[in-house]
Amino acid sequence: MTENRRISVATLFDLLGEAASLLAVEAELLHECALACPWEDLRDSIETVRGEASWQEQNVRTALYRMGGDPRMETPSARAERPSVEALVDGAPPSGWDAGLRPVLYICELQKVIWAFLQSAVPFIGYPAMREELEKLAVDCDEATAARTDWLEDTLQRLLLQRALREAEWDEAA
């Protein structure tokens, strides 16, 4: 069945370009959050996660290059996704330095969809070398994105709990 069906190289490169672009935005947002974070330990954690996103972006761009694509090109999917991400970032409530973490969670969720699709698409890639490169990349990136997503969810939950407890103290004091 996979013998007759193939995913075009252009589609593959387009999705990899979108993933690289999302990773670049994720790293940028995390850097901004780290700079504004008032707690050193959390700032260090955010910088670690940012470093992982940057590293993953470079891996995607390197794989794209190895497969014959242009790692510097902004792909159609990356261009199409940019307004959604920018609207989310621009529309983030100005509730503090941590508001930038919310769009990062959204970006990670988008990446998880891309990596899941690319993992399922591996058998439909017509070139064995590309198939091998994509298979390793998709699995590694999916696992790394899932780990960052888990960290973000946990961090956001702790920050919300911390805010709720602080607001409860203010209510009691009033």
Secondary structure, DSSP 8 states (H G I E B T S, - for coil): -TTT----HHHHHHHHHHHHHHHHHHHHHHHHHHHH-S-HHHHHHHHHHHHHHHHHHHHHHHHHHHTT--TTS--HHHHHHHHHHHHHHHTS--SSGGGGHHHHHHHHHHHHHHHHHHHHHGGG-S-HHHHHHHHHHHHHHHHHHHHHHHHHHHHHHHHHHHHHHHHHHHHHH-
